[in-house]
Amino acid sequence: MSCDIGLYGLAVMGQNFALNMASHGFKVCVGNRSPAKVDLTVQRAKDEGDLPIVGTKSPEEFVKQLSKPRKIIILVMAGKPVDQTIATLSEYLEEGDVIIDGGNEWYQNTLRRSKELEAKKIHFVGMGISGGEEGARNGPSLMPGGPKEAYDMI
C-alpha cells in the first residue's frame, strides 16, 4: 500500500493524530522507535473501524511505504530527539520530500532545521498542534509555518 502521509512518533498525540487522519480517508503509515507502539496503533485502527493505517518496524521501511513526494509528520519530544529522528529519516528521503515537526519546539531550532534540510532540498515545516489528546483525535488546531511550496503539498 502506498501511503498518503507518514507519522513517526506514537505517544499519545502521535497515535491520536494518526487515527484522526486515517478516519478522514488518508492512508497513514506509522513508525516509532518502540515497535510495541506501532502494534498498539495498528490494533486501535482495526478496533476503530479498520482504519487505513500501515505499521512499520524500521525507518527505511517507513519511508518506503510513502507515496512521492513524501510527507512525514514527526511527533517526538522536542530538542535532541527531533534532531535524531530527522537525521535517521532523512537518510532515506529525496529532494522535494517534506518533514513536518508537529511538536512544540523552540523557534530557533525550527529555523536551524529548515536551513539544514534546505541544503538537501528537503522541505521543513514547523507545525504546532493544539488541543491535546482529544483534539489530536477529533479536531486539532494546526499552525504550520514554512515554505509555501511545502504548505501547498500538505
HELIX and SHEET records of a PDB file:
HELIX    1   1 VAL A   12  SER A   23  1                                  12    
HELIX    2   2 PRO A   35  ASP A   47  1                                  13    
HELIX    3   3 PRO A   59  LYS A   64  1                                   6    
HELIX    4   4 LYS A   80  SER A   90  1                                  11    
HELIX    5   5 TYR A  107  GLU A  118  1                                  12    
HELIX    6   6 GLY A  132  ASN A  138  1                                   7    
HELIX    7   7 LYS A  148  MET A  153  1                                   6    
SHEET    1   A 7 ILE A  53  GLY A  55  0                                        
SHEET    2   A 7 VAL A  28  GLY A  31  1                                        
SHEET    3   A 7 ILE A   5  TYR A   8  1                                        
SHEET    4   A 7 LYS A  71  ILE A  74  1                                        
SHEET    5   A 7 VAL A  98  ASP A 101  1                                        
SHEET    6   A 7 HIS A 123  SER A 130  1                                        
SHEET    7   A 7 SER A 141  GLY A 145 -1                                        
END                                                                             
